[in-house]
Amino acid sequence: MRHYTTDSAEAMSRVVALALLADGALDHSELESLKSREIHDRLHITPETLDRVVHEFCNDLLQCARAPNIGQIELDRELIDHLLDDIRSPEMQKDALGAILDIVNADGCLNGGEAILISEAMNLWGLELKQVTRTEVRAAHRVSPGIVTPHGMLS
């Protein structure tokens, strides 16, 4: 696997490539999420840099990743951690995890490889979902001993 400078546009682009390929193949809806979720702008990477890094990443994977089925690849946790470790800035880590979530949720299906990527990123970077999601999390209210709901008392 080639080396990119820590916190560089190439390192961030490879994290995006990792998210795009975490389920084993490129998916049209995940590619579309790059535009619809403004991922290039949010991560300060150009489409040209991302395109080049995705191609380089695919070439690197052909040399070192497992391919249990024709046309699909499998990434192990060690490789994922190695690639995620190229992002060291806490702000860039939050931005990257937000982009990962947008990409893997684009097709409405979270598979095992995508779940592992999210889990590894959260663990390695010490982040929680509430730090990167745009969903409002409301406080729970106690209705009666032992029962808690997000909406308060049940009628």
Residue, then its C-alpha position, 0 to 999 in steps of 0.5 A: m500500500r502506498h504512503y501518503t502524507t498524514d492529514s493530506a488531501e490524498a490521505m483523506s481521499r483514501v479514507v473516502a475510497l475506503a468507505l466507497l469500497a467497504d462493502g466490497a464494490l463501488d455502488h452508484s448511490e454511494l458515488e452519488s452521495l459524494k455530490s449530494r452530501e457535498i463531501h468533496d467540499r466538506l473534506h477539502i479534496t478535489p474530485e480529481t484528487l479523489d479520482r486519482v486516489v481511488h484508482e491508486f487504492c484499487n491498484d494497491l488492493l489488487q496486490c494485497a487484499r483478499a478477493p473471495n469472489i470475482g469483482q469483490i474485495e475484502l479488507d481486514r481490520e489491520l489494513i483499515d486501521h493502518l489507513l485510518d491512522d493517516i488522519r491525525s487531526p481531530e477535526m479532520q477525523k470528525d469530518a472523515l467519520g461524518a463522510i464515511l457515515d454519509i457514504v455507507n448510508a447512501d444505499g440504505c443498507l449497512n453491511g458487515g464491512e461498512a459496520i467494521l469501518i465505522s467501528e474501527a474509525m470510532n475506536l481508533w479516533g475516540l469518537e462517538l456518533k453524536q459528535v459527527t451526526r446532524t441528527e438531534v438527539r433528545a434527552a430521555h424522560r423517565v415515565s415511571p420507575g424503569i421505563v424511559t421514553p424520548h417523548g415523556m409520559l405515555s397516556 
